[in-house]
Amino acid sequence: MMLLVDIGNSRVKWATHDRGQLGAQRAAPHAGWTVEDWRRTLFDVRGIERVVASSVAGGPSAAALDEAARRETGFAATFIRTSREAAGVLNAYPDPQLLGVDRWLAVIAAYRIARGACCVADVGTAATLDGVAGDGRHLGGFIVPGPDLMMRSLWGGTADLASHTATSGAPGQALFADNTRDAIERGCRLAVASLIDRGVAEMTRQLGARPLLFLTGGAAPAITPLIETPHEPVPDLVLRGLGIAAEGVGGP
């Protein structure tokens, strides 16, 4: 049995993968975790023989997971890197390594599900949008701050807005807000939702048909009601891609 681990900027997601079946995704903030925290939290099931991981969070978290894997399984964790081509998808970046591995894994999984043109919106600390043509050509994409990061930048960079936010009234249901706090929250969420709709519209124009839109990421539920394009939520999309990538590397 494999343990699949996706280390994001602020949260880690993980699931078991046994005989081709992906277990339920779990997630938690990982800031400040020690090796023992990684062991205690992720290795709470028996039978894990191999750890396959991806990381955009940098060295300390990856190193701590690797040490936890060594202690639990006797083997180092296998870290998947972005490649030129995988699972029928051709990377659009001239230097493939410059494409974040989480984006790469998400488009691999989306293309496997769609078996044709697709678009992936991953909304977390950052919000990313990537397109894939029907023949597997990755079209590139966009990166913007996620809605929560947008909000924090406004509150941190504008003292007047911060003071109004602290005294604003209770949230309402209308799209247009009648207080500063809701104006910031809805505006940031709508900005991300609108980028997604615009990206799908551009893909449709280029390809002559609307791609399937997949929505993933921890902050995705907050913007789902604002997206006009029909879409399918797939919370474990990156882990699905990690499982596909793991098929192509040797164990343990």
C-alpha positions as CSV (number, residue, x, y, z in Angstrom):
1,M,0.0,0.0,0.0
2,M,1.2,3.5,-0.9
3,L,0.8,6.7,1.0
4,L,0.3,9.7,-1.4
5,V,1.2,13.1,0.1
6,D,0.7,16.5,-1.4
7,I,2.5,19.2,0.6
8,G,1.0,22.6,-0.3
9,N,2.0,26.1,0.9
10,S,-0.1,25.9,4.0
11,R,-1.8,22.5,4.1
12,V,-0.9,18.9,3.5
13,K,-3.3,16.5,1.8
14,W,-2.8,12.7,1.9
15,A,-4.5,9.4,1.1
16,T,-3.7,5.8,0.9
17,H,-3.5,4.1,-2.5
18,D,-4.0,0.3,-2.5
19,R,-4.5,-1.9,-5.6
20,G,-5.4,1.0,-7.8
21,Q,-7.9,2.4,-5.3
22,L,-7.5,5.9,-3.8
23,G,-8.6,6.2,-0.2
24,A,-10.4,9.2,1.3
25,Q,-8.4,12.4,1.2
26,R,-7.4,14.0,4.5
27,A,-5.9,17.4,5.0
28,A,-4.4,19.6,7.8
29,P,-2.2,22.7,8.2
30,H,1.4,21.6,8.5
31,A,3.2,24.8,9.6
32,G,5.8,24.0,12.3
33,W,5.4,20.2,12.1
34,T,8.3,18.1,13.3
35,V,9.2,14.7,12.0
36,E,7.1,13.2,14.9
37,D,4.1,15.3,13.8
38,W,4.4,13.9,10.3
39,R,4.7,10.3,11.6
40,R,1.8,10.6,14.1
41,T,-0.6,12.3,11.7
42,L,0.0,10.6,8.4
43,F,1.1,7.1,9.4
44,D,-1.9,6.2,11.5
45,V,-2.8,3.2,9.3
46,R,-1.0,-0.1,9.1
47,G,0.5,-1.6,5.9
48,I,2.1,1.5,4.3
49,E,5.1,0.2,2.3
50,R,5.9,3.2,0.1
51,V,5.5,7.0,0.3
52,V,5.1,9.0,-2.9
53,A,4.9,12.8,-2.5
54,S,4.8,16.1,-4.2
55,S,5.8,19.4,-2.6
56,V,5.6,23.1,-3.4
57,A,6.3,24.1,0.2
58,G,10.1,24.0,0.2
59,G,12.8,22.0,1.9
60,P,12.0,21.7,5.6
61,S,8.5,20.1,5.2
62,A,9.7,17.7,2.5
63,A,12.7,16.8,4.5
64,A,10.6,16.1,7.6
65,L,8.2,13.9,5.6
66,D,11.2,12.0,4.1
67,E,12.6,11.3,7.5
68,A,9.2,10.2,8.7
69,A,8.9,7.8,5.7
70,R,12.4,6.4,6.4
71,R,11.5,5.6,10.0
72,E,8.1,4.1,9.2
73,T,8.8,2.1,6.0
74,G,12.6,1.9,5.9
75,F,12.7,3.7,2.6
76,A,13.0,7.3,1.5
77,A,9.9,9.1,0.1
78,T,9.7,9.3,-3.7
79,F,9.1,12.9,-4.7
80,I,7.4,13.4,-8.1
81,R,8.8,16.2,-10.2
82,T,7.2,18.1,-13.1
83,S,8.3,16.5,-16.4
84,R,8.1,17.3,-20.1
85,E,5.4,14.7,-20.7
86,A,3.4,12.3,-18.6
87,A,0.2,10.2,-19.0
88,G,-0.5,11.7,-22.4
89,V,-0.1,15.4,-21.4
90,L,2.6,17.5,-23.0
91,N,3.9,20.3,-20.8
92,A,3.6,23.8,-22.3
93,Y,6.5,25.3,-20.4
94,P,9.8,25.6,-22.3
95,D,11.5,24.7,-19.0
96,P,9.1,22.0,-17.6
97,Q,10.5,22.3,-14.0
98,L,9.2,25.8,-13.8
99,L,5.6,24.6,-13.8
100,G,4.5,23.8,-10.2
101,V,4.2,20.1,-9.6
102,D,0.7,20.5,-8.1
103,R,-0.5,22.1,-11.3
104,W,1.1,19.4,-13.3
105,L,-0.4,16.6,-11.3
106,A,-3.9,18.2,-11.4
107,V,-3.9,18.5,-15.2
108,I,-2.6,14.9,-15.6
109,A,-5.6,13.7,-13.5
110,A,-8.1,16.0,-15.2
111,Y,-7.0,14.8,-18.6
112,R,-7.3,11.1,-17.5
113,I,-10.8,11.8,-16.3
114,A,-12.0,13.9,-19.2
115,R,-10.3,11.9,-22.0
116,G,-10.3,15.2,-23.9
117,A,-10.1,19.0,-23.5
118,C,-10.3,20.1,-19.9
119,C,-9.6,23.1,-17.6
120,V,-8.4,22.9,-14.0
121,A,-9.1,25.6,-11.4
122,D,-7.1,25.0,-8.2
123,V,-8.1,27.5,-5.5
124,G,-6.0,27.6,-2.3
125,T,-3.4,30.0,-1.0
126,A,-2.9,30.8,-4.7
127,A,-5.5,30.2,-7.4
128,T,-4.3,28.6,-10.6
129,L,-6.0,27.9,-13.9
130,D,-4.6,25.5,-16.5
131,G,-6.0,24.3,-19.8
132,V,-5.4,21.1,-21.8
133,A,-6.4,20.6,-25.4
134,G,-8.1,17.4,-26.6
135,D,-4.8,16.0,-27.9
136,G,-3.1,16.4,-24.5
137,R,-1.3,19.7,-25.2
138,H,-1.0,21.7,-22.0
139,L,-2.0,25.3,-23.0
140,G,-0.5,27.0,-20.0
141,G,-2.5,29.0,-17.5
142,F,-2.8,31.7,-14.9
143,I,-1.7,32.3,-11.3
144,V,-3.3,34.8,-9.0
145,P,-3.6,35.1,-5.2
146,G,-6.3,33.0,-3.7
147,P,-9.3,34.8,-2.3
148,D,-8.1,34.6,1.3
149,L,-4.7,36.0,0.3
150,M,-6.3,38.8,-1.6
151,M,-8.3,39.7,1.5
152,R,-5.3,39.7,3.8
153,S,-3.4,41.9,1.4
154,L,-6.1,44.5,1.4
155,W,-6.5,44.4,5.2
156,G,-2.7,44.5,5.7
157,G,-2.0,47.2,3.2
158,T,-4.8,49.6,3.7
159,A,-5.4,50.8,7.3
160,D,-8.6,52.6,6.4
161,L,-10.2,49.4,4.9
162,A,-9.0,47.4,8.0
163,S,-10.8,49.8,10.3
164,H,-14.0,49.7,8.3
165,T,-13.8,45.9,8.1
166,A,-13.7,45.6,11.9
167,T,-16.9,47.6,12.3
168,S,-19.0,46.3,9.4
169,G,-22.3,44.6,9.8
170,A,-23.4,41.0,9.4
171,P,-23.0,39.3,6.0
172,G,-25.9,39.5,3.6
173,Q,-27.1,37.4,0.7
174,A,-27.0,39.8,-2.2
175,L,-24.0,39.7,-4.6
176,F,-23.4,43.5,-4.2
177,A,-22.3,44.2,-0.6
178,D,-23.6,47.0,1.6
179,N,-20.6,46.9,4.1
180,T,-16.9,47.0,3.7
181,R,-16.1,43.5,5.1
182,D,-18.5,41.8,2.7
183,A,-17.4,44.0,-0.2
184,I,-13.8,42.8,0.3
185,E,-14.8,39.1,0.7
186,R,-17.2,38.9,-2.2
187,G,-15.0,41.0,-4.4
188,C,-12.0,38.8,-3.9
189,R,-14.0,35.6,-4.4
190,L,-15.8,37.1,-7.5
191,A,-12.4,38.1,-8.9
192,V,-11.2,34.5,-8.8
193,A,-14.5,33.1,-10.1
194,S,-14.5,35.6,-13.0
195,L,-10.9,34.6,-14.0
196,I,-12.0,31.0,-14.2
197,D,-15.0,31.9,-16.4
198,R,-12.9,34.1,-18.6
199,G,-10.2,31.3,-18.9
200,V,-12.8,28.7,-20.0
201,A,-14.3,31.2,-22.5
202,E,-10.8,31.7,-24.0
203,M,-10.2,28.0,-24.2
204,T,-13.6,27.6,-25.9
205,R,-12.7,30.2,-28.5
206,Q,-9.3,28.6,-29.2
207,L,-10.5,25.0,-29.4
208,G,-14.0,25.5,-30.9
209,A,-15.6,23.6,-28.0
210,R,-16.0,24.1,-24.3
211,P,-13.6,22.1,-22.2
212,L,-14.7,20.3,-19.1
213,L,-14.0,22.4,-16.0
214,F,-12.7,20.7,-12.8
215,L,-12.6,22.6,-9.6
216,T,-10.2,21.6,-6.7
217,G,-8.4,23.2,-3.8
218,G,-9.2,24.0,-0.2
219,A,-10.8,27.4,-1.0
220,A,-12.8,26.1,-3.9
221,P,-16.1,25.8,-2.1
222,A,-16.1,29.5,-1.2
223,I,-16.2,30.5,-4.9
224,T,-18.3,27.7,-6.3
225,P,-21.6,29.6,-6.2
226,L,-20.0,32.5,-8.2
227,I,-18.7,30.4,-11.1
228,E,-21.1,30.5,-14.1
229,T,-19.4,27.8,-16.1
230,P,-20.7,24.3,-15.5
231,H,-18.0,22.5,-13.5
232,E,-17.2,19.3,-11.6
233,P,-15.7,19.5,-8.1
234,V,-12.9,17.0,-7.6
235,P,-11.3,17.8,-4.2
236,D,-8.6,15.1,-4.5
237,L,-7.5,15.9,-8.0
238,V,-3.8,16.5,-7.2
239,L,-3.7,13.2,-5.3
240,R,-5.3,11.4,-8.2
241,G,-2.6,12.8,-10.4
242,L,0.0,11.7,-7.9
243,G,-1.3,8.2,-8.1
244,I,-1.1,8.3,-11.9
245,A,2.5,9.6,-11.7
246,A,3.4,6.9,-9.2
247,E,2.5,4.3,-11.7
248,G,5.5,5.4,-13.8
249,V,8.2,5.3,-11.1
250,G,9.7,2.2,-9.6
251,G,9.2,1.3,-6.0
252,P,9.8,1.3,-3.2
